[in-house]
Every structure is written in structure tokens, then in C-alpha cells.
Amino acid sequence: MGRHADEQRRRGVAAWPIVTGVSVVVIGGLLIAYFIFLSKDAASTDTSCTSSRTVEVIAGLEAAPVVTE
């Protein structure tokens, strides 16, 4: 029976499964590091309210749009 490879070549694993596996591990590690960074950043940020604001809302067809600064 004939072979398509010469005598110096050996059987091996194709490159795409190795590249895919390494890519999945790298992307997974980056995502985990990103979420850890986000959780530490969110824990250090003070999100409590320190003041209050009142917003008046006028609704209806006859209400004229008024914008003031």
C-alpha cells in the first residue's frame, strides 16, 4: 500500500486543534482576569448617593417642551 508522506515525515496532530486549544485558554484567561479586575474596581468605588435632585415631569399632548439650564 502506498503512502502520501515520505520516510522523514511522521504522523502527528494537525496544527488547528493546537492553535484552537491555546486560543481558548488564552481568551479564557483574559476574560477571567478582566472580570477579577472589574470586581476589584467595583468594590473600591463608592456608589452611595450624597445628594438629592428633583426632576419635574410634565406629560400630556398640550405640554410644551421646555428646556432650561
C-alpha positions in Angstrom: 0.0 0.0 0.0 1.3 3.4 -0.9 1.9 6.3 1.5 1.4 10.0 0.8 4.2 11.0 3.2 7.9 10.4 2.6 10.0 8.5 5.1 11.2 11.6 7.0 7.7 12.8 7.9 5.9 11.2 10.9 2.3 11.2 11.8 1.3 14.0 14.1 -1.6 16.2 15.2 -2.8 18.8 12.9 -2.0 22.4 13.8 -5.5 23.8 14.0 -6.6 21.8 17.2 -3.5 23.0 19.0 -4.0 26.6 17.9 -7.7 26.4 18.8 -6.9 25.0 22.3 -4.2 27.6 23.0 -6.6 30.4 21.8 -9.4 29.2 24.1 -7.1 29.0 27.1 -5.6 32.5 26.4 -9.0 34.1 25.8 -10.5 32.4 28.9 -7.6 33.6 31.0 -8.0 37.2 29.7 -11.8 37.1 30.5 -11.2 35.8 34.0 -8.5 38.5 34.6 -10.9 41.2 33.2 -13.8 40.1 35.5 -11.5 40.0 38.5 -10.3 43.5 37.7 -13.9 44.7 37.3 -14.9 43.2 40.6 -12.0 44.8 42.5 -12.7 48.1 40.8 -16.4 48.0 41.6 -15.7 47.1 45.3 -13.4 50.2 45.7 -15.9 52.6 44.1 -18.3 54.4 46.4 -21.7 54.2 44.8 -23.8 55.7 47.6 -25.9 58.8 47.0 -24.6 62.0 48.6 -27.3 64.4 47.4 -30.8 64.5 46.0 -32.3 66.1 42.9 -35.9 66.8 42.0 -37.0 66.5 38.4 -40.3 67.8 37.3 -42.0 65.8 34.6 -44.9 67.2 32.5 -46.7 64.8 30.4 -49.6 65.3 28.0 -50.4 66.3 24.5 -50.7 70.0 25.4 -47.5 70.2 27.4 -45.0 72.4 25.6 -41.4 71.2 25.6 -39.3 73.5 27.9 -35.6 73.1 28.2 -33.8 75.3 30.8 -30.2 75.2 32.0 
